[in-house]
């Protein structure tokens, strides 16, 4: 091959490499935007997945808006300390707002629900939807922290999630927010999915009395990958061989900090029905910005606790 041709090939290859390197990530937040209390890590989902998740021509606008709310990494300031029972107050206020819209009420907060998707049509109606006795207002996007016990914690929609569907083994297939079924993207890997955390008041073992927190896969710190207590699934596949979980009995409490989010895709438990996943309220802490553990009366970051050899 003569030198001019070789030089031309090298030039084209170099330009292509530069173009790929400079191509913007689809996710709107950068690693420097993460206000975690542990070092963030960029992975495939941060490059290939939109804040709206997987979007098709048929994706309802309400679904896109809900997914964007799940990916809200823009909240700053000091968190409001909330209790598990404050999520009941949020739930009651939201139910009242939905009824207000259905009944075309006046002088009451409204929450309009899209008839097609079943999701809130206008998520600004969820902002400051209720008020605590001290006058602090709570609603979607409010930055909060919750101290509780971990009843369980697991990765959602990965190959390790096995479900029995009429006698057939079915694996988790992923959520649209994490770009499930997007061509060219493996959305069932653990690094493409949320960690679903079931939080309860000390001494409580009933999951229907729990509050949900979700640790997003976006820019998830390496040690946060261990924030689970999953065991082998029904086929004997062990997630701990890929990412070792922890024993939450070793900590007195955990403190989860992040914005409030209303997940209208689920239902809370009722006196006559246990929801799946079970929970007392559709309100969550999602996404989680900070994870702390209380050990021997002292609070420390989960990252530091793991680095101590736990």
ZIDA-V87207 format. One line per field, one symbol per residue. ss: DSSP state (a for helix, b for strand, c for the rest). phi: phi as a letter, one per 30 degrees, with the letter a starting at -180 (. if undefined). Layout:
ss: ???
phi: ???
This chain:
ss: ccaaaaaaaaaaaaaaaaaaaaccccccccaaaccccccccccaaaaaccccccccccccaaaaaaaaaacccccccccbbbcccaaaaaaaaaaaaaaaaaccccccccccbccccccbccaaaacccbbcccccbbccccbbbbbbbbbbbbbccccccbbbbccbbbbccccaaacccccccccccaaaccbbbbbbccccccaaacbbbbbcccccccaaaaccccccccccccaaaccccccaaaccbbbbbbbbbbcccccccbccbcccccccccbbbbbbbbbbbbbccbbbbaaaaaaccc
phi: .ddddddddddddddddddddcddddddccddddcdcaddbdbeddcccdddidcbdcddddddddddddcdccdbjddddbceddddddddddddddddddchdbhbdcbdcddddicedbdddddhdbbdedjdcbldjddbbbcacddaabdchcdddcbcchicdbcecjcddcieideibdccdddcbdcdcccbdeidbdddccccbbcdddhdeedddddabdcdddcidcdddcbddbcdddcdbbbcblddbccddbbddbecacdbddacaddbcaddcbbbbcbhicdbdeedddddjd
